């Protein structure tokens, strides 16, 4: 099976498993997941650090409490801004309560004229991950392209534990994460 087909098949399977997992969670359990900065992440969130997150879609792990925790420690918060499948993703400054606009792929993102910032820490969504800290994303390559330009930024995947797979199929341009945070653990090198 060609590599692209393997990734597409894995994406469908993992999204369905993630949907089932989140649907079966008790409301209190879901609310507690990712509700505070774990100590390895809190240590990175120094005042003035730029932390990029995302607004979750559907059953994605929601980093909103992590972003709020980082902001309370004096971090600058950013969200991705995407205009098309092929355009580079930019990270724009955003504060809780500021307006968001709908972007492609159902993304909620800062207004296009918000100041662009360079993230020190990127909290990245994902569809699947493995113990090598490889990430399977949505398939457009936005995060891999962004991470290739942000070599000194810490890339941390945010995922449910059910999203771990034995092996994420990779291409030469896929970039490993520095760590992954699930509702159960912090996984790093």
C-alpha positions in Angstrom: 0.0 0.0 0.0 1.5 3.4 -0.9 2.7 5.5 2.1 -0.1 8.2 1.6 -2.8 5.5 1.7 -1.2 4.0 4.9 -1.4 7.4 6.5 -4.9 8.1 5.3 -6.1 4.7 6.6 -4.4 5.3 10.0 -5.9 8.8 10.2 -9.5 7.4 9.7 -8.9 4.6 12.2 -7.4 6.8 14.9 -10.0 9.6 14.5 -12.8 7.0 15.0 -11.1 5.6 18.1 -10.5 9.1 19.5 -14.2 10.0 18.9 -15.4 6.8 20.7 -12.9 7.4 23.6 -14.0 11.0 24.1 -17.7 10.2 23.8 -17.4 7.5 26.5 -15.7 9.8 29.0 -17.6 11.1 32.0 -18.0 14.9 31.8 -15.9 15.4 35.0 -13.2 13.2 33.6 -13.0 15.2 30.4 -13.0 18.5 32.3 -10.1 17.4 34.4 -7.9 16.3 31.5 -5.3 18.9 30.6 -6.7 21.2 33.4 -3.3 22.3 34.6 0.3 22.7 33.5 2.3 19.6 34.3 5.6 20.5 36.0 7.8 19.8 32.9 5.7 22.2 30.9 5.3 24.7 33.7 9.1 24.9 34.0 9.3 26.0 30.3 6.6 28.6 30.7 8.7 31.5 32.0 7.4 35.1 31.8 7.6 36.4 28.3 7.8 33.0 26.7 5.6 32.7 23.6 3.3 29.6 23.8 1.4 28.7 20.7 -1.6 26.5 21.1 -4.8 25.8 19.1 -8.6 25.8 19.5 -9.6 22.2 19.5 -12.0 20.7 17.0 -14.4 17.9 17.8 -12.7 15.2 19.9 -9.2 16.7 19.8 -7.5 17.1 23.1 -8.3 20.6 24.3 -5.3 22.8 25.4 -7.3 25.8 26.5 -6.6 25.3 30.2 -2.9 24.8 29.4 -2.9 28.1 27.5 -4.7 29.8 30.4 -2.1 28.4 32.8 0.8 29.6 30.6 -0.9 33.1 30.4 -1.2 33.2 34.2 2.6 32.6 34.4 3.2 35.6 32.1 3.5 33.8 28.8 2.4 35.4 25.5 -0.2 33.2 23.8 -0.5 32.6 20.1 -2.7 30.6 17.8 -2.1 29.3 14.3 -3.5 31.2 11.4 -4.0 29.3 8.1 -5.3 30.6 4.8 -5.0 27.6 2.6 -3.6 24.0 2.4 -0.4 25.2 0.7 0.1 28.6 2.4 2.5 28.7 5.4 0.9 28.7 8.8 1.6 31.8 10.8 1.4 32.2 14.6 -0.6 35.2 15.7 -0.8 36.8 19.1 -4.1 36.1 20.9 -5.5 36.6 24.4 -8.5 34.8 25.9 -11.7 36.7 25.0 -10.3 38.3 21.9 -12.4 37.6 18.7 -11.6 34.6 16.5 -12.5 34.1 12.9 -13.3 30.9 11.0 -10.4 29.7 8.8 -10.1 26.8 6.5 -10.6 23.3 7.7 -13.0 24.5 10.5 -10.2 26.3 12.4 -11.0 29.1 14.8 -8.1 31.5 14.5 -7.0 35.0 15.4 -8.0 37.9 13.1 -5.6 38.1 10.2 -4.3 41.5 11.3 -3.2 40.3 14.8 0.6 40.6 15.4 2.7 37.7 14.2 4.9 36.2 16.9 7.6 33.5 16.9 6.7 30.7 19.4 9.1 29.3 21.9 6.7 26.4 22.7 4.2 24.9 20.3 1.4 22.8 21.6 0.4 20.8 18.5 -2.7 18.8 17.8 -2.3 15.4 16.3 -4.2 12.3 15.1 -1.7 9.7 16.3 1.7 9.4 17.9 4.3 6.8 18.7 7.0 6.3 21.3 9.6 7.8 18.9 7.6 11.1 19.4 6.5 11.0 15.7 3.2 12.8 15.0 0.6 12.0 12.5 -1.3 15.2 11.7 -4.3 16.1 9.6 -2.3 15.6 6.4 -1.8 19.2 5.1 1.8 19.4 6.5 1.3 22.8 8.2 3.0 21.9 11.5 5.9 20.0 9.8 6.6 23.0 7.6 6.3 25.4 10.6 8.5 23.2 12.8 11.2 23.0 10.1 11.5 26.8 10.3 11.3 27.0 14.1 14.3 24.7 15.1 14.7 26.2 18.5 11.1 26.0 19.5 9.9 23.1 21.8 7.2 21.1 20.0 4.8 19.3 22.4 2.0 17.2 21.1 -1.3 17.3 23.0 -3.3 14.0 22.7 -5.4 11.5 24.4 -3.6 8.3 25.4 -5.8 6.3 23.0 -4.0 8.0 20.1 -0.7 6.2 20.7 0.0 3.7 18.0 2.9 1.2 17.5 4.4 3.1 14.6 3.5 6.3 12.8 4.5 6.0 9.1 6.9 8.8 8.3 8.2 10.7 5.4 11.6 12.5 5.2 10.0 15.8 6.0 8.2 14.6 9.2 9.6 16.2 12.3 9.6 14.4 15.7 8.1 16.2 18.7 10.1 17.1 21.8 7.4 15.7 24.1 3.8 14.5 24.2 1.3 15.3 26.9 -1.7 13.0 27.3 -4.4 12.9 30.0 -2.2 10.3 31.7 1.4 11.1 31.1 4.2 13.3 29.9 6.3 11.5 27.3 9.7 12.9 26.4 13.1 11.8 25.1 
